[in-house]
Amino acid sequence: MLNSRNLSDKTYEELMAEALLSIPLYSDEWTNFNPSDPGVTILENLTAFQTLQQNYIDRVTPQIQQKLLKLAGFQAEKGRCARVLLAAENLTEPVKIPANQKFMVGDLCFETNRSLELMPYHVTGVWGVRDDRWHDCSYLLDREVHVPAYIFGEKPGRGDSLWFTMDGLPAPGEELLFHMTVADRYNRNPFMEKGNNTFADMKWECFTQDGFVEMRVKDYTGCFLISGEVRLRLPDSPAIPCEQAPDHGYVIRATLERADYDVRPKLMHITGFLLEAWQKETKAACYTFNKISSVSLLSDLLEEGYITLFCKEEKGSSYKRYLPAYGGEGKGRFYREAKEEDNTHTWQFDKKAYGYGPEKVKNAVKVAAYTEEMMRQYYLGTVLGNDSQTIDLPSEHIVADSFCIIARRTGADGEDIYDFVRPSRRGPEDLTYYLYENEGKIVIEDAGGFIGADLYIGTLSVTGGKAGNIRAGNRFTGIGLPAYLQFYNPAEGTGGAFRETLEEVKKRFLQDLKRPYTAVTAADYEKLVMETPELCIHKVKAWMNQNRNMVRIAVKPGTDEEFPGLSDAYKTAIEKQLEDKRLLTTKIQIVPPVYTPVDVHGTIYVKRQYENSRELIEETIRKNIDYIHSDRNFGEVLKFEQIFHEIESLDCVEFIYELSLLPQNPGQARLVEADIVPAENCLCYSGNIVLETGSYH
């Protein structure tokens, strides 16, 4: 049905001809096929009816296709805002950052989700401690220096640590964000489970008045194996400077408790005290509070002045709108507003003076704020109650997770009441609607008890989708912040995407059909091994041992060793990956790679005008025999003819007088005629190359 055949591509005449030709297959008594025959008349009527109806049969609507895909477990993924980490430069004093603070890079807008205070703290030093010796790695803090550091040395071991010294730390319980940039990339597969690392375990501690205290941490680097962020929660005990550190600053340290690394951690840059921003532009926002006497908010959106307050006056009720008090008012729904020097807005409610105020309930107060542009368009229309009423929104590519509308209707007391309604909410009297975020419209499926209600924008933000996945190192401008403050992103933006279209969901579904979930063929085993989480896999070869009903799999890790073996950690991870995907009676054996050098002897005549002929020939030979760094796989036959042709085609070669190949280990690779046939788990590389070269006279 997702790619159904079109039935409407045949005319009435073609269908009638097919029907007449089919009659002898079903009856040998029907011999009159002329229009005068009553049976033919009936057949003509049925064919005409089919021609009229097949147009409807062909209509597999997008809604039907979506439901079919949902049955298979595939739904369109929601749009997401790209996220970046920002580092502040030239920060010398505390700076308050409001909610919805805009940071611009080109024409892209990034925003904070909450208000925060930037403190003038900096990472001042980075020190590796191994065998009680200090190794200064502080150059990792300099963006202009591109010298990598093996932070735990050549052989990382249990007890090795990395110390970060700082000129200050926030209050206890605050969260810190660091970003680590790894120097080398080994095509490592993603880490699937946070905190469950195949290769290492690490403890993070902060030096406090109670000594070193362990911190709660979310490490997205796999203990410094991949670039990523580290989120640290400061302990309850206040931090103090540590005299043990070389520069006597505040200290956070990371200590290895287990170190079975396949690749030595090598960092290029470390950036600390970061803040988060999301690629979106908020045009309307609703802020929710539980306090009842007064609420305070620092938000960049409030500065445009289009603010509306709503309060709940009893549990489970809708909201009532409150108005600003200018003095001299009597009883009514009023609030008093004050603005502090740092642009924090405070709204006070006085139930005793005005007779009305928010009650002690959850989400008692909502503050709606709008830009001037949105204020002109925030009225959407009236709920009519008819099927699938469609209402256009003032923007496209809307952030679905935060979107809501405000519905105004008349309550039982004859006064206006307000409800904040999110998409897809269901209930007997609920207003149920769907948001089409890419197109910028809503479709009301069920009006519930909201027929006749007026609808307004409550919360609306727009995003650029994938455009927000920007490269690292961009300069950002903080709108309204001091001009001396500069911001940059040490890592690329991630996660930005528009909501999937139906065609994209269908494409993902078809790709999933080709993905092996049960290993049957050699290609299935090889693909599953290549995707083993956390590992660096360079080459895989699977083959069947029919006598033992066993699949043997040779694996070469993609590490920095010249001739890497296969550690127990790799074998365990691969076996875990395959255990629930193998056929029940099939055994699996993971085998390490073996490496065999191939010697080359030859006599080659070269042209006189080339001075580096021998070097060019030897380079060509090594390149063709190199199975370790090239795309040649385990057990691939080394063709004598191919090497001969590669050498012969060199500009410097006159002709080849004699050439031979010989494996040094016949048990791992054998000579068949002039070719080298390696074992299934064998990789070849060049051994001794003995060449005689001369000019032909």
Secondary structure, DSSP 8 states (H G I E B T S, - for coil): -TT---GGGS-HHHHHHHHHHHHHHH-SS----STTSHHHHHHHHHHHHHHHHHHHHT---HHHHHHHHHHTT------B--EEEEEEES--S-EEE-BT-EEEETTEEEE-SS-EEE----EEEEEEEETTEEEE-GGGG-TT----EETT-SS--TT-EEEEEES----TT-EEEEEEEES----B----STT--SSEEEEEEEEETTEEEE-EEEESSTTTTSSEEEEEE--SS-B---TTSTT--EEEEEEEEEE--SS--EEEEEE-S-EEEEE-EEEEEEEEE--SSEEEE-BGGGGG-EEEEEEE-STT--EEEEEE--SS--SBSEEEEEE-TT--EEEE--HHHHB----SSTT-EEEEEE-HHHHTT-EEEE----TTEEEE-S-SSB-GGG-EEEEEEE-TTSSEEEEEE-TT---TT--EEEEETTTTEEEEEE-TT-TT-EEEEEEEEE--GGGG---SS-EEEETTS-TT-EEE-SS--B--B----HHHHHHHHHHHHHS-SS--SHHHHHHHHHT-TT-BEEEEEEEEEGGGTEEEEEEEE-SS-SS----HHHHHHHHHHHHTTS-TT-EEEEE--EEEEEEEEEEEEE-TT-S-HHHHHHHHHHHHH--SSSS--TT--B-HHHHHHHHHTSTTEEEEEEEEEEES-TTTEEEETTEEEE-TTEEEEEEEEEEEEEE--
